[in-house]
Amino acid sequence: MLWDRMPELPEVETVVRGLRPALLGQRLTSVWSSGLPLRMRRKLDLRTLRAISVGGKVRGLRRKGKAILVDLDRGGLLVHLGMTGRLRLHSAGDSREKHTHVVWSMPGKRELRFVDPRRFGWVQAAANVDELPEVRRLGPDPLAELEVGQLAEELARSRAPIKAFLLDQHRIAGLGNIYVCEALFRARIHPAAEAADLRGQAAPLLQAIQATLEMAIANCGTTFRDFVDSSGQAGRNAEALLVYGRAGEICGACRHPVARQVDAGRSTFFCPRCQAGGGVPAARR
């Protein structure tokens, strides 16, 4: 069973790219909320959401890590999909799904709807979304901001296992369990290798991360159960995964079975032969 259902960078980027052409230049005319709390049982600040949204024209739509940022005339919106969140355009006449929690109306009888059955997602409005703590705390984006020298410096300062290092959103924004497992396999690095021991491998590691993410974006994300893009289509990247979810299957590079172990409650998939090195102490191989 695969536990990683939270959309990661490629899935969020897929949603942003799908929505951007339809939303840019559109004016939001009203906001509706279910009134139910979302992430951490927090209630939405509906007053601020309406003050920022209503009458505002969409000036930009972008991604920071796993967060969707919508730039408006008087501020902006932050939307986090959580585990099961969906952000899609609908005709106002379409019936609303059971777990619809926020709806922005636009001219032409169109609506932007945020649906989240498990309510781990979040929606927030602010005069400057880039100053929200949730955004400011994020590390550099691995596709748009992270550089080799910067990664090497961060690696040198950390004694954490490389997998935990890459999952830390304060260090690098947007990576989750699926793509960390895939990137480490591409880089031939054991997930338990100490980050500081890999500072000399920053360049191939970053290259592996970027190649992994770019392939997933090209395939419109990975869908195991919940994720769909802005038009309701599932991602195609599951078939392209090299190790994630393939425990017991033969590694395509060396013909050794792919292994699975549980680290901090998360499944780790790797090839014990291809990833035997990478600075892992002999006792932990």
C-alpha positions as CSV (number, residue, x, y, z in Angstrom):
1,M,0.0,0.0,0.0
2,L,1.3,3.4,-0.9
3,W,0.9,6.0,1.8
4,D,2.2,9.1,0.0
5,R,-0.9,10.7,-1.4
6,M,0.0,14.3,-0.9
7,P,0.6,16.3,-4.1
8,E,4.2,17.2,-4.5
9,L,5.9,19.8,-6.7
10,P,5.1,18.2,-10.1
11,E,1.5,17.8,-9.2
12,V,1.1,21.3,-8.0
13,E,3.0,22.6,-11.0
14,T,0.7,20.6,-13.3
15,V,-2.4,22.3,-11.7
16,V,-0.8,25.8,-12.0
17,R,0.0,25.3,-15.6
18,G,-3.5,24.0,-16.4
19,L,-5.2,26.9,-14.6
20,R,-3.0,29.8,-15.6
21,P,-4.3,30.4,-19.2
22,A,-7.9,30.3,-18.0
23,L,-7.5,32.5,-14.9
24,L,-5.1,35.2,-16.0
25,G,-7.0,38.5,-16.4
26,Q,-10.2,37.2,-14.9
27,R,-12.0,39.1,-12.2
28,L,-13.3,37.4,-9.1
29,T,-16.8,38.5,-8.3
30,S,-17.7,36.6,-5.1
31,V,-16.5,34.0,-2.6
32,W,-18.4,31.2,-1.0
33,S,-17.2,29.0,1.9
34,S,-18.6,25.8,3.4
35,G,-17.7,27.3,6.8
36,L,-16.0,24.1,7.8
37,P,-12.4,24.2,9.2
38,L,-9.6,23.0,7.1
39,R,-6.0,22.1,8.1
40,M,-5.4,21.6,11.8
41,R,-9.1,22.3,12.3
42,R,-8.5,26.0,11.6
43,K,-11.4,28.1,10.3
44,L,-10.8,30.2,7.2
45,D,-10.5,34.0,7.6
46,L,-13.5,34.5,5.3
47,R,-13.6,38.3,5.9
48,T,-10.0,38.8,4.6
49,L,-10.6,36.2,1.9
50,R,-13.5,38.2,0.6
51,A,-11.8,41.6,1.0
52,I,-8.8,40.4,-1.1
53,S,-10.7,38.3,-3.6
54,V,-13.9,40.1,-4.5
55,G,-13.4,42.6,-7.4
56,G,-9.8,41.5,-7.8
57,K,-8.3,40.6,-11.1
58,V,-5.9,37.7,-11.4
59,R,-2.5,39.1,-12.2
60,G,-0.5,36.0,-11.8
61,L,-0.6,32.3,-10.9
62,R,2.5,30.7,-9.6
63,R,3.9,27.9,-7.4
64,K,6.3,28.0,-4.4
65,G,7.2,24.5,-3.3
66,K,3.9,22.7,-2.9
67,A,1.9,26.0,-2.5
68,I,-0.2,27.6,-5.2
69,L,0.0,31.4,-5.1
70,V,-2.6,33.6,-6.9
71,D,-1.7,37.3,-7.3
72,L,-4.6,39.7,-7.3
73,D,-5.0,43.5,-7.4
74,R,-5.2,44.0,-3.6
75,G,-3.0,41.1,-2.5
76,G,-3.1,37.4,-3.1
77,L,-4.2,33.9,-2.2
78,L,-2.4,30.9,-0.9
79,V,-3.9,27.5,-1.7
80,H,-2.3,24.3,-0.4
81,L,-3.8,21.1,-1.7
82,G,-2.9,19.0,1.4
83,M,-3.5,15.3,0.8
84,T,-6.7,15.2,-1.2
85,G,-7.3,18.8,-2.3
86,R,-8.3,19.7,-5.8
87,L,-8.5,23.2,-7.5
88,R,-10.5,23.1,-10.7
89,L,-12.6,25.4,-12.9
90,H,-16.3,24.6,-13.3
91,S,-19.4,25.9,-14.9
92,A,-21.6,27.6,-12.3
93,G,-24.3,25.1,-13.3
94,D,-22.3,22.1,-12.4
95,S,-23.4,20.4,-9.2
96,R,-20.9,21.0,-6.4
97,E,-19.1,18.0,-5.0
98,K,-19.8,17.0,-1.4
99,H,-16.5,18.2,-0.1
100,T,-16.4,21.6,-1.8
101,H,-15.1,24.2,0.7
102,V,-14.3,27.4,-1.2
103,V,-15.8,28.7,-4.4
104,W,-14.7,31.8,-6.3
105,S,-17.1,33.1,-8.9
106,M,-16.2,34.8,-12.1
107,P,-17.9,36.4,-15.1
108,G,-19.3,34.0,-17.7
109,K,-20.9,31.8,-15.0
110,R,-17.6,30.1,-14.2
111,E,-16.3,29.1,-10.8
112,L,-12.9,28.1,-9.3
113,R,-13.6,25.4,-6.7
114,F,-11.4,24.1,-3.9
115,V,-12.5,20.5,-3.0
116,D,-10.9,18.6,-0.2
117,P,-12.4,15.4,1.3
118,R,-9.9,15.0,4.1
119,R,-9.6,18.8,4.8
120,F,-5.8,18.8,5.2
121,G,-5.5,21.5,2.6
122,W,-5.6,25.3,3.3
123,V,-6.7,28.5,1.8
124,Q,-5.6,31.9,2.9
125,A,-5.7,35.5,1.7
126,A,-3.1,38.2,2.5
127,A,-2.0,41.6,1.3
128,N,1.3,40.0,0.5
129,V,1.3,36.2,0.2
130,D,5.1,36.1,0.0
131,E,5.3,37.4,3.5
132,L,3.0,34.7,5.0
133,P,5.0,32.5,7.4
134,E,4.0,29.4,5.4
135,V,5.8,30.9,2.4
136,R,8.7,32.7,4.1
137,R,9.8,29.5,5.8
138,L,10.1,27.6,2.6
139,G,13.6,26.8,1.2
140,P,14.6,27.5,-2.4
141,D,12.7,25.9,-5.2
142,P,14.7,23.0,-6.7
143,L,13.8,24.0,-10.3
144,A,13.8,27.8,-10.2
145,E,16.1,28.8,-7.3
146,L,18.4,26.1,-5.9
147,E,22.0,26.3,-7.1
148,V,24.8,23.7,-6.7
149,G,26.9,25.8,-4.4
150,Q,24.0,26.5,-2.2
151,L,23.1,22.9,-2.0
152,A,26.7,21.9,-1.2
153,E,26.8,24.4,1.7
154,E,23.5,23.1,3.1
155,L,24.7,19.5,2.9
156,A,27.9,20.3,4.6
157,R,26.0,21.7,7.6
158,S,23.7,18.8,8.2
159,R,24.3,15.4,9.8
160,A,20.8,14.2,8.9
161,P,20.2,11.2,6.6
162,I,20.0,12.5,3.1
163,K,16.4,11.4,2.7
164,A,15.3,13.4,5.7
165,F,17.4,16.3,4.5
166,L,15.7,16.4,1.2
167,L,12.2,16.1,2.7
168,D,12.8,19.2,4.9
169,Q,10.8,22.0,3.3
170,H,12.9,24.6,5.1
171,R,15.9,23.4,3.1
172,I,14.3,22.7,-0.3
173,A,10.7,23.4,-1.1
174,G,8.5,21.0,-2.9
175,L,10.1,17.6,-2.5
176,G,8.1,14.7,-1.0
177,N,8.6,11.0,-0.4
178,I,7.9,9.8,-3.9
179,Y,10.3,12.1,-5.8
180,V,13.0,11.9,-3.1
181,C,13.1,8.1,-3.5
182,E,13.3,8.5,-7.2
183,A,16.0,11.2,-7.2
184,L,18.2,9.3,-4.8
185,F,18.0,6.3,-7.1
186,R,19.0,8.4,-10.1
187,A,21.9,9.8,-8.1
188,R,22.9,6.3,-6.9
189,I,22.8,7.5,-3.3
190,H,21.6,5.4,-0.3
191,P,18.7,7.1,1.5
192,A,20.5,6.6,4.9
193,A,23.7,8.4,3.7
194,E,24.7,11.3,5.9
195,A,24.1,14.6,4.2
196,A,27.4,16.1,5.1
197,D,29.2,13.2,3.5
198,L,27.6,14.1,0.2
199,R,28.6,17.7,-0.2
200,G,31.0,16.7,-3.0
201,Q,28.0,15.1,-4.8
202,A,25.8,18.2,-4.8
203,A,26.0,18.7,-8.6
204,P,24.9,15.1,-9.6
205,L,22.3,15.1,-6.8
206,L,20.7,18.4,-8.0
207,Q,20.8,17.1,-11.5
208,A,19.0,13.9,-10.4
209,I,16.4,16.0,-8.5
210,Q,15.7,18.2,-11.4
211,A,15.5,15.3,-13.9
212,T,13.1,13.5,-11.7
213,L,10.8,16.5,-11.3
214,E,10.9,17.5,-14.9
215,M,9.9,14.0,-16.0
216,A,7.0,14.0,-13.6
217,I,5.8,17.4,-14.8
218,A,6.0,16.3,-18.4
219,N,3.8,13.3,-17.4
220,C,1.4,15.6,-15.6
221,G,2.2,14.3,-12.1
222,T,1.8,10.9,-10.4
223,T,-1.6,9.6,-9.5
224,F,-2.1,6.6,-7.2
225,R,-5.6,7.5,-6.0
226,D,-6.6,11.1,-5.5
227,F,-4.6,13.5,-7.6
228,V,-6.1,15.0,-10.8
229,D,-5.1,18.0,-12.8
230,S,-7.1,21.2,-13.3
231,S,-9.3,19.4,-15.9
232,G,-9.9,16.3,-13.8
233,Q,-7.4,14.1,-15.5
234,A,-5.1,11.7,-13.6
235,G,-1.3,12.0,-14.0
236,R,0.6,9.5,-16.0
237,N,3.9,9.4,-14.1
238,A,3.2,6.3,-12.0
239,E,4.3,4.2,-15.0
240,A,7.7,6.1,-15.2
241,L,8.7,5.6,-11.5
242,L,11.9,3.7,-11.2
243,V,11.8,2.4,-7.6
244,Y,8.9,4.0,-5.7
245,G,6.2,1.5,-5.2
246,R,8.2,-1.3,-6.8
247,A,9.4,-3.3,-3.8
248,G,10.3,-6.8,-4.9
249,E,10.4,-5.9,-8.6
250,I,13.6,-6.1,-10.5
251,C,15.8,-3.0,-10.7
252,G,16.0,-1.8,-14.3
253,A,19.6,-0.9,-13.9
254,C,21.2,-3.9,-12.2
255,R,18.5,-6.6,-12.0
256,H,18.6,-6.7,-8.2
257,P,15.2,-6.6,-6.4
258,V,14.0,-3.2,-5.2
259,A,13.8,-3.0,-1.5
260,R,11.4,-1.2,0.8
261,Q,11.9,-0.1,4.4
262,V,10.0,2.2,6.7
263,D,11.7,5.4,8.0
264,A,9.9,7.7,10.3
265,G,6.6,6.2,9.3
266,R,7.3,6.6,5.5
267,S,8.1,3.9,3.0
268,T,11.5,4.2,1.5
269,F,12.1,2.4,-1.8
270,F,15.7,1.9,-3.1
271,C,18.0,-0.6,-4.9
272,P,20.4,-2.1,-2.3
273,R,22.9,-2.7,-5.1
274,C,22.8,0.5,-7.1
275,Q,22.6,2.6,-4.0
276,A,25.0,0.7,-1.8
277,G,27.5,3.5,-1.6
278,G,26.9,7.2,-1.2
279,G,28.6,7.6,2.1
280,V,26.6,5.0,4.1
281,P,28.6,3.6,7.0
282,A,29.4,-0.1,6.5
283,A,27.3,-1.1,9.6
284,R,24.2,0.5,8.0
285,R,24.5,-1.0,4.5
